[in-house]
Amino acid sequence: SLSMGMIFFCCPIASVFTDMFGCRKTAVVGAAVGFIGLMSSSFVSSIEPLYLTYGVIFACGCSFAYQPSLVILGHYFKKRLGLVNGIVTAGSSIFTILLPFLLRLLTDSVGLFYTLRVLCIFMFVLFLASFTYRPLVPNAKDKESGTKGGNRFS
């Protein structure tokens, strides 16, 4: 519960970082921090350090990777943003439904600490995927009109 609470608690801070540094940098750093928190969680031997490594470090990293994934949708999809946001949210919820079954299978077969290391693979994939977040260049019409939204991609 600490982890889930921290993910959503850090979202306003992650939003500020996304505005300041962009989606790619924020998501890459967030995935890297989440990876470090998850990997360090796999080496602890008692519950108390897990509060810090999994509950705080991993969760904050996830927050910084999660928020730009929502913001980037508005950069690429204007006309059907609602539909795309619904598809992304549905995909996220399907994965969230299936994850406990995978975690149960892994925990029963290899134990908690190796399960956390397997989950690090997902975080590494998220780290690599974050490099695909690239801002779009404004089109010529936005440059000529000098609209407020025309300079948001700079």
Accessible surface in RSA format (square Angstrom, percent):
REM  Atomic radii and reference values for relative SASA: ProtOr
REM  Chains: A
REM  Algorithm: Lee & Richards
REM  Probe-radius: 1.40
REM  Slices: 20
REM RES _ NUM      All-atoms   Total-Side   Main-Chain    Non-polar    All polar
REM                ABS   REL    ABS   REL    ABS   REL    ABS   REL    ABS   REL
RES SER A   1   137.03 115.8  82.82 110.5  54.22 124.9  55.13 117.4  81.90 114.7
RES LEU A   2    75.67  42.1  67.71  48.4   7.96  20.0  73.97  51.9   1.70   4.6
RES SER A   3    12.29  10.4  11.12  14.8   1.17   2.7   8.32  17.7   3.98   5.6
RES MET A   4   109.94  56.9 109.59  72.5   0.35   0.8  86.68  73.7  23.27  30.8
RES GLY A   5    40.83  50.4   0.00   N/A  40.83  50.4  36.04  98.9   4.79  10.7
RES MET A   6    38.46  19.9  37.96  25.1   0.50   1.2  18.27  15.5  20.19  26.8
RES ILE A   7    23.86  13.6  23.86  17.8   0.00   0.0  23.86  17.2   0.00   0.0
RES PHE A   8   116.29  58.2 105.57  65.4  10.72  27.9 105.97  64.2  10.32  29.5
RES PHE A   9   143.41  71.7 130.12  80.6  13.28  34.6 138.07  83.7   5.34  15.3
RES CYS A  10     7.12   5.4   7.12   7.9   0.00   0.0   0.00   0.0   7.12   7.7
RES CYS A  11    18.34  13.9  18.20  20.3   0.13   0.3  15.40  39.0   2.94   3.2
RES PRO A  12    86.57  63.1  77.68  70.8   8.89  32.3  85.12  70.3   1.45   9.0
RES ILE A  13    84.85  48.3  82.60  61.5   2.25   5.4  84.82  61.1   0.04   0.1
RES ALA A  14     0.00   0.0   0.00   0.0   0.00   0.0   0.00   0.0   0.00   0.0
RES SER A  15    35.40  29.9  34.05  45.4   1.36   3.1  26.46  56.3   8.95  12.5
RES VAL A  16    82.64  54.4  81.13  73.5   1.51   3.6  82.61  71.8   0.03   0.1
RES PHE A  17    80.17  40.1  80.17  49.7   0.00   0.0  80.17  48.6   0.00   0.0
RES THR A  18     6.75   4.8   2.55   2.6   4.20  10.0   2.55   3.4   4.20   6.3
RES ASP A  19   123.48  86.5  90.55  90.1  32.93  77.9  28.51  67.1  94.97  94.7
RES MET A  20   122.29  63.3  85.30  56.5  36.99  88.1  73.87  62.8  48.41  64.1
RES PHE A  21    99.91  50.0  83.72  51.9  16.19  42.1  89.90  54.5  10.01  28.7
RES GLY A  22    30.09  37.1   0.00   N/A  30.09  37.1  28.61  78.5   1.48   3.3
RES CYS A  23    10.74   8.1   5.69   6.3   5.05  11.9   3.24   8.2   7.50   8.1
RES ARG A  24    92.50  38.8  90.27  46.0   2.23   5.3  22.12  30.2  70.38  42.7
RES LYS A  25   132.19  64.5 128.45  78.8   3.75   8.9  77.37  69.6  54.82  58.4
RES THR A  26     6.82   4.9   0.59   0.6   6.24  14.9   6.51   8.7   0.32   0.5
RES ALA A  27     0.56   0.5   0.56   0.9   0.00   0.0   0.56   0.8   0.00   0.0
RES VAL A  28    21.53  14.2  21.53  19.5   0.00   0.0  21.53  18.7   0.00   0.0
RES VAL A  29    89.14  58.7  87.78  79.5   1.36   3.3  89.14  77.5   0.00   0.0
RES GLY A  30     0.75   0.9   0.00   N/A   0.75   0.9   0.75   2.1   0.00   0.0
RES ALA A  31     0.00   0.0   0.00   0.0   0.00   0.0   0.00   0.0   0.00   0.0
RES ALA A  32    32.56  29.9  29.41  45.4   3.16   7.2  32.46  45.7   0.11   0.3
RES VAL A  33    53.66  35.3  53.39  48.3   0.27   0.6  53.66  46.6   0.00   0.0
RES GLY A  34     0.00   0.0   0.00   N/A   0.00   0.0   0.00   0.0   0.00   0.0
RES PHE A  35    60.40  30.2  60.40  37.4   0.00   0.0  60.40  36.6   0.00   0.0
RES ILE A  36   106.96  60.9 104.40  77.8   2.56   6.2 106.32  76.6   0.64   1.7
RES GLY A  37     0.00   0.0   0.00   N/A   0.00   0.0   0.00   0.0   0.00   0.0
RES LEU A  38     2.08   1.2   2.08   1.5   0.00   0.0   2.08   1.5   0.00   0.0
RES MET A  39    59.27  30.7  59.27  39.2   0.00   0.0  56.40  47.9   2.88   3.8
RES SER A  40    38.90  32.9  32.72  43.7   6.18  14.2  36.04  76.7   2.86   4.0
RES SER A  41     0.00   0.0   0.00   0.0   0.00   0.0   0.00   0.0   0.00   0.0
RES SER A  42     2.52   2.1   0.00   0.0   2.52   5.8   0.00   0.0   2.52   3.5
RES PHE A  43   136.80  68.4 105.84  65.6  30.97  80.6 109.91  66.6  26.89  77.0
RES VAL A  44    26.70  17.6  18.83  17.0   7.88  19.0  24.15  21.0   2.55   6.9
RES SER A  45   112.86  95.4  78.38 104.6  34.48  79.4  46.44  98.9  66.42  93.0
RES SER A  46    54.49  46.0  42.52  56.8  11.97  27.6  40.64  86.5  13.85  19.4
RES ILE A  47   101.23  57.6  95.78  71.4   5.45  13.1  96.81  69.7   4.42  12.0
RES GLU A  48   112.24  64.4 104.48  79.0   7.76  18.5  56.34 109.0  55.90  45.6
RES PRO A  49    51.99  37.9  43.76  39.9   8.23  29.9  51.91  42.9   0.08   0.5
RES LEU A  50    29.81  16.6  27.81  19.9   2.00   5.0  28.07  19.7   1.75   4.7
RES TYR A  51   123.93  57.9 122.65  69.8   1.28   3.3  85.62  64.3  38.32  47.2
RES LEU A  52   104.15  58.0 102.02  73.0   2.13   5.4 103.77  72.9   0.39   1.0
RES THR A  53    14.05  10.0  14.05  14.2   0.00   0.0  14.05  18.9   0.00   0.0
RES TYR A  54    76.55  35.7  76.55  43.6   0.00   0.0  40.57  30.5  35.97  44.3
RES GLY A  55     3.64   4.5   0.00   N/A   3.64   4.5   3.43   9.4   0.21   0.5
RES VAL A  56    49.21  32.4  49.21  44.5   0.00   0.0  49.21  42.8   0.00   0.0
RES ILE A  57    53.63  30.5  50.91  37.9   2.73   6.6  53.63  38.6   0.00   0.0
RES PHE A  58    24.44  12.2  24.44  15.1   0.00   0.0  24.44  14.8   0.00   0.0
RES ALA A  59     0.00   0.0   0.00   0.0   0.00   0.0   0.00   0.0   0.00   0.0
RES CYS A  60    28.20  21.3  28.05  31.3   0.15   0.4  14.37  36.4  13.83  14.9
RES GLY A  61     0.97   1.2   0.00   N/A   0.97   1.2   0.97   2.7   0.00   0.0
RES CYS A  62    22.07  16.7  19.95  22.3   2.12   5.0   8.77  22.2  13.30  14.3
RES SER A  63     0.00   0.0   0.00   0.0   0.00   0.0   0.00   0.0   0.00   0.0
RES PHE A  64    35.10  17.6  35.10  21.7   0.00   0.0  35.10  21.3   0.00   0.0
RES ALA A  65     2.74   2.5   1.08   1.7   1.66   3.8   1.21   1.7   1.53   4.0
RES TYR A  66    88.38  41.3  82.95  47.2   5.43  14.1  57.21  43.0  31.17  38.4
RES GLN A  67    30.73  17.2  30.73  22.5   0.00   0.0   0.00   0.0  30.73  23.3
RES PRO A  68     0.00   0.0   0.00   0.0   0.00   0.0   0.00   0.0   0.00   0.0
RES SER A  69    28.78  24.3  25.76  34.4   3.01   6.9  19.71  42.0   9.06  12.7
RES LEU A  70    58.24  32.4  47.16  33.7  11.07  27.8  47.38  33.3  10.86  29.2
RES VAL A  71    50.44  33.2  40.82  37.0   9.61  23.2  47.97  41.7   2.46   6.7
RES ILE A  72    15.12   8.6  15.12  11.3   0.00   0.0  15.12  10.9   0.00   0.0
RES LEU A  73    16.16   9.0  15.77  11.3   0.38   1.0  16.16  11.3   0.00   0.0
RES GLY A  74    18.81  23.2   0.00   N/A  18.81  23.2  16.77  46.0   2.04   4.6
RES HIS A  75    36.23  19.8  33.79  23.5   2.45   6.3  22.28  23.0  13.95  16.2
RES TYR A  76    80.95  37.8  54.92  31.2  26.04  67.7  52.37  39.4  28.58  35.2
RES PHE A  77    88.54  44.3  85.03  52.7   3.52   9.1  88.28  53.5   0.26   0.8
RES LYS A  78   127.20  62.1 102.04  62.6  25.17  59.9 102.44  92.2  24.76  26.4
RES LYS A  79   181.68  88.6 143.84  88.3  37.84  90.1 101.18  91.1  80.49  85.7
RES ARG A  80   142.00  59.6 134.49  68.6   7.51  17.9  34.35  46.9 107.65  65.2
RES LEU A  81    70.57  39.3  69.30  49.6   1.27   3.2  69.30  48.7   1.27   3.4
RES GLY A  82    59.81  73.8   0.00   N/A  59.81  73.8  41.81 114.7  18.00  40.3
RES LEU A  83   108.98  60.7  97.00  69.4  11.98  30.1 103.54  72.7   5.44  14.6
RES VAL A  84    21.52  14.2  21.40  19.4   0.12   0.3  21.52  18.7   0.00   0.0
RES ASN A  85    63.42  43.7  63.00  60.9   0.42   1.0   5.85  14.1  57.58  55.7
RES GLY A  86    39.71  49.0   0.00   N/A  39.71  49.0  34.51  94.7   5.20  11.7
RES ILE A  87   110.28  62.8 104.61  77.9   5.67  13.7 107.17  77.2   3.11   8.4
RES VAL A  88    55.24  36.3  47.06  42.6   8.18  19.7  52.98  46.0   2.26   6.1
RES THR A  89    79.32  56.4  76.17  77.2   3.15   7.5  66.63  89.5  12.69  19.2
RES ALA A  90    48.84  44.9  43.59  67.3   5.26  12.0  48.34  68.1   0.51   1.3
RES GLY A  91    38.21  47.1   0.00   N/A  38.21  47.1  31.21  85.6   7.00  15.7
RES SER A  92    60.13  50.8  49.11  65.5  11.02  25.4  28.51  60.7  31.62  44.3
RES SER A  93    52.25  44.2  47.76  63.7   4.49  10.3  38.96  83.0  13.29  18.6
RES ILE A  94   100.65  57.3 100.30  74.7   0.35   0.8 100.65  72.5   0.00   0.0
RES PHE A  95    97.61  48.8  95.46  59.1   2.15   5.6  97.28  59.0   0.33   1.0
RES THR A  96    86.07  61.2  82.00  83.1   4.07   9.7  64.95  87.2  21.13  31.9
RES ILE A  97   111.62  63.5 103.79  77.3   7.83  18.9 109.32  78.7   2.30   6.2
RES LEU A  98   103.24  57.5 101.13  72.3   2.11   5.3 101.19  71.1   2.04   5.5
RES LEU A  99    43.37  24.2  41.18  29.5   2.19   5.5  43.31  30.4   0.05   0.1
RES PRO A 100    76.34  55.6  69.33  63.2   7.01  25.5  72.20  59.6   4.13  25.7
RES PHE A 101   144.13  72.1 137.06  84.9   7.07  18.4 138.87  84.2   5.27  15.1
RES LEU A 102    62.30  34.7  57.03  40.8   5.26  13.2  60.88  42.8   1.41   3.8
RES LEU A 103    50.65  28.2  50.28  36.0   0.37   0.9  50.65  35.6   0.00   0.0
RES ARG A 104   163.12  68.5 157.44  80.3   5.67  13.5  48.73  66.6 114.39  69.3
RES LEU A 105   121.17  67.5 117.51  84.1   3.66   9.2 120.80  84.8   0.37   1.0
RES LEU A 106    28.75  16.0  28.75  20.6   0.00   0.0  28.75  20.2   0.00   0.0
RES THR A 107    51.89  36.9  45.42  46.0   6.47  15.4  37.82  50.8  14.07  21.3
RES ASP A 108   104.46  73.2  68.50  68.2  35.96  85.0  31.97  75.2  72.49  72.3
RES SER A 109    80.27  67.8  42.82  57.1  37.45  86.3  44.14  94.0  36.13  50.6
RES VAL A 110    69.41  45.7  49.64  44.9  19.77  47.6  57.97  50.4  11.43  31.0
RES GLY A 111    29.07  35.8   0.00   N/A  29.07  35.8  26.80  73.6   2.27   5.1
RES LEU A 112    83.79  46.7  77.55  55.5   6.24  15.7  77.55  54.5   6.24  16.8
RES PHE A 113    76.98  38.5  76.00  47.1   0.98   2.5  76.00  46.1   0.98   2.8
RES TYR A 114   129.35  60.4 128.97  73.4   0.38   1.0  85.61  64.3  43.75  53.9
RES THR A 115     3.06   2.2   3.06   3.1   0.00   0.0   3.06   4.1   0.00   0.0
RES LEU A 116    11.89   6.6  11.89   8.5   0.00   0.0  11.89   8.3   0.00   0.0
RES ARG A 117    66.98  28.1  61.20  31.2   5.78  13.8  28.17  38.5  38.81  23.5
RES VAL A 118    50.16  33.0  49.37  44.7   0.79   1.9  50.08  43.5   0.08   0.2
RES LEU A 119    24.04  13.4  23.46  16.8   0.58   1.4  23.46  16.5   0.58   1.6
RES CYS A 120     2.98   2.3   2.86   3.2   0.11   0.3   2.98   7.5   0.00   0.0
RES ILE A 121   109.42  62.3 106.96  79.7   2.46   5.9 109.30  78.7   0.12   0.3
RES PHE A 122    84.49  42.3  79.19  49.0   5.30  13.8  79.67  48.3   4.82  13.8
RES MET A 123    13.11   6.8  13.11   8.7   0.00   0.0   1.40   1.2  11.70  15.5
RES PHE A 124    97.56  48.8  97.32  60.3   0.24   0.6  97.56  59.1   0.00   0.0
RES VAL A 125    86.33  56.8  85.69  77.6   0.64   1.6  85.83  74.6   0.51   1.4
RES LEU A 126    58.28  32.5  55.68  39.8   2.59   6.5  58.03  40.8   0.25   0.7
RES PHE A 127    49.24  24.6  49.24  30.5   0.00   0.0  49.24  29.9   0.00   0.0
RES LEU A 128    91.77  51.1  84.53  60.5   7.24  18.2  84.89  59.6   6.88  18.5
RES ALA A 129    44.18  40.6  38.06  58.7   6.12  13.9  43.74  61.6   0.44   1.2
RES SER A 130     0.72   0.6   0.29   0.4   0.43   1.0   0.32   0.7   0.39   0.6
RES PHE A 131    98.76  49.4  88.79  55.0   9.97  25.9  88.99  54.0   9.77  28.0
RES THR A 132    96.98  69.0  79.33  80.4  17.65  42.1  72.45  97.3  24.53  37.1
RES TYR A 133    33.41  15.6  32.30  18.4   1.10   2.9  20.25  15.2  13.16  16.2
RES ARG A 134   141.63  59.5 141.46  72.1   0.17   0.4  31.86  43.5 109.77  66.5
RES PRO A 135    80.57  58.7  68.57  62.5  12.00  43.6  69.77  57.6  10.80  67.1
RES LEU A 136    59.21  33.0  56.56  40.5   2.65   6.7  58.37  41.0   0.84   2.3
RES VAL A 137   131.97  86.8 116.82 105.8  15.14  36.5 117.92 102.5  14.05  38.1
RES PRO A 138    30.29  22.1  21.80  19.9   8.49  30.9  23.69  19.6   6.60  41.0
RES ASN A 139    87.84  60.6  77.10  74.5  10.74  25.9  39.88  96.0  47.95  46.3
RES ALA A 140    68.65  63.1  59.56  91.9   9.09  20.7  61.54  86.7   7.11  18.8
RES LYS A 141   154.56  75.4 149.78  91.9   4.77  11.4  93.61  84.3  60.95  64.9
RES ASP A 142    40.17  28.1  39.26  39.1   0.91   2.2   0.61   1.4  39.56  39.5
RES LYS A 143   145.43  70.9 117.88  72.3  27.55  65.6  68.78  61.9  76.65  81.6
RES GLU A 144   150.55  86.4 113.68  86.0  36.87  87.8  50.49  97.6 100.06  81.7
RES SER A 145    67.83  57.3  30.15  40.2  37.68  86.8  40.15  85.5  27.68  38.8
RES GLY A 146    61.98  76.4   0.00   N/A  61.98  76.4  32.30  88.7  29.68  66.5
RES THR A 147    68.78  48.9  57.14  57.9  11.64  27.7  60.11  80.7   8.67  13.1
RES LYS A 148   192.28  93.8 172.26 105.7  20.02  47.7 125.06 112.6  67.22  71.6
RES GLY A 149    36.51  45.0   0.00   N/A  36.51  45.0  28.46  78.1   8.05  18.0
RES GLY A 150     8.57  10.6   0.00   N/A   8.57  10.6   3.79  10.4   4.77  10.7
RES ASN A 151   106.12  73.2  94.74  91.6  11.37  27.4  34.32  82.6  71.79  69.4
RES ARG A 152   122.55  51.5  92.66  47.2  29.88  71.1  49.77  68.0  72.77  44.1
RES PHE A 153    29.12  14.6  14.78   9.2  14.35  37.3  16.66  10.1  12.46  35.7
RES SER A 154   131.62 111.2  61.99  82.7  69.63 160.4  76.76 163.5  54.85  76.8
END  Absolute sums over single chains surface
CHAIN  1 A     9876.1       8439.8       1436.3       7344.5       2531.6
END  Absolute sums over all chains
TOTAL          9876.1       8439.8       1436.3       7344.5       2531.6
